[in-house]
Amino acid sequence: MKWRCQVCGYVHDGDEAPERCPKCGAPKEKFAQIDAAAADLIERSRRGNGLLCRLISISEDLLALAEAGIEDNLDPTCVQVYKQLRVKATELRQAAKAEIAAHMSKGKWG
């Protein structure tokens, strides 16, 4: 079962609500049980958002690789490849961030 703090939105997994919200300290009475459909969406969203977070991390690694390749400056065609990588990695990173923000605004988080 899942429970949502009605004060701050914290989602708790367990057979019953916690005595106090770990995030804001609200009492147990401020938690509402989340229905099965919403709980399923939270689980699916956790997985999808985790994948997006990994994509952001990998994009950061690709950006570092691109910068190292540009700095190495072996030859103009290599530098061009790394510059393209920098653009694409930046675009992917920002798209993943925007997708997470959209999920949060639609309650696909928890």
N, C-alpha and C positions, 0 to 999 in steps of 0.2 A: 504494500500500500504506500501511497504517497500523500503527504500533507503539505499544504502551503500556508506560510505565515501571512495573515491578512494585513499585517503592518508593513513588512518589507519585501514580501514575495519569495523569501527563502523556501526551498523545497526540501522536505525531509523524507527519507525513505525509512519505513519501519511499520511495525504492526500498530503503533499508536504515535500520536504527536509527542514531541519531546516536552519536558517540563518547562523549558524556556527555549526561546529561539536562539540558536548559536550566533546568529548575526546581530539581531537588534535587542535581544533580551525579553521580548514579549512573552507573556505567560501562555501556557498550553491552550487556554481557552481561545486564543487568537488564531489558532490553526484550524483550517478546514480540510476535510478529506477531499482529495482530487479524484474525480470519477475515472473509470477504467479507460475510456477513450482518450482523455487528456493525459493520463499517466502513460499510456502507450506512446502518445505523441512526444512526451518528454523523453522517454527512453530512446526513441528513434532520433530525436533532436540531439540528444547527448552524443550519440554515435556520429551523426553527420557533422555536428559542430566540432567534435574532436578531430575529424578528418580535415575540416577546414583549418583548424589550428595547426595541424601538421603541415598543411599546404603553405601556410604563412611562414612557418619555421623553415621549410625547405626553400621557399622563395628567398628568405633572408640569406641562406647559405649560397644560393645561386647568385644573389647580388654581390656577396663577398668574392665569389669566384670570378664574376665579371670584372669587378674592380681590380683584382689581382692580375687578370689577363690584360686589362687595359694598361695597367702600370708596367707590366712586363714588356709590352710594346715590341714583340718579336718582329712582326711585320704588319703592314697595313691591312691585309686581309684577315689576319688573326684579330687585330684590334676591332675590326668591323664586326666579326662574330661576337666578340665580348660586348660590344656596344649594343648589338641586337638583343643579346641575352639580358643585359641590364634593363632595357625597355620592357621586354616580355615578362621578366621576373617581377618588375615593379607593377605592371598591369595585373598580373595574377595575384600578387599580394594584396593589392587594393581591392580587387574584385572579391577575394575571399573575406576581407574585412567587411566590405559592404554587405555580403551575404549573411554574415554573422549578425550584423546590426539589424538587418531585415528580420532575421529569425527572432531576435530579442524583442523587436517591436510587435511581432505576431504571437508572442508567448511560446515560441518554439525553443525554449530554454528551460533548464531546471536542474 
